């Protein structure tokens, strides 16, 4: 799992806590901040997934390159 995925999950959880706290205390600013944190978390998770996908694909290409090195065309 990519570091950005973990940061994103933490932001989403923190944001949900803030949102619920804001609703419970009728604090619209805290509620809005929580919603914003959740959106940031989703973006970070998406970036983490993208980075992980790219890394996996590069690893796969590198592995295939190494396997094909011994073959004669």
C-alpha angles and dihedrals in degrees: 000000000000122000090241090057090057093046089049094051091049092049091050093051093045090048093051091051091050092047093051091044090051092051092046093050095036089241105149094185092056091045091052092046089053092051090049091050089052091053090048088051092053091050092049091048090051091051090047091052091049093049091047091049092051091048092049092049092049090049090050092049091048091050092049091048090055093049092050094048093084095051124094115221 
